[in-house]
Amino acid sequence: MPNTKSAKKDLLTSERNRLRNQSVKSRLKTVRTKALVSVKTDAANSEAAVKLALKEFDVAATKGIIHPNTAARRKSRLMKRYNAAQQA
């Protein structure tokens, strides 16, 4: 528990940011899952879902919710699966 007045304020700020970031991270997981499912089931029409997921990753990285390298890694893995599905 915080001992100083400023530490107590920091705790409140951290909690507020955690709750805000939590909803964004949940959305990222949902969008990624939908994109992966659409790539597996309907490779021809999955472009929109993949584009949305890529955009969401970029926005989250820009806002500092996830690390830019994490966003790049997730985008890369998604595109790898998307491109493989397009080839098949």
Secondary structure, DSSP 4 states (H G I P E B T S, - for coil): ---SHHHHHHHHHHHHHHHHHHHHHHHHHHHHHHHHHHHHH-GGG-HHHHHHHHHHHHHHHHTTSS-HHHHHHHHHHHHHHHHHHHH-
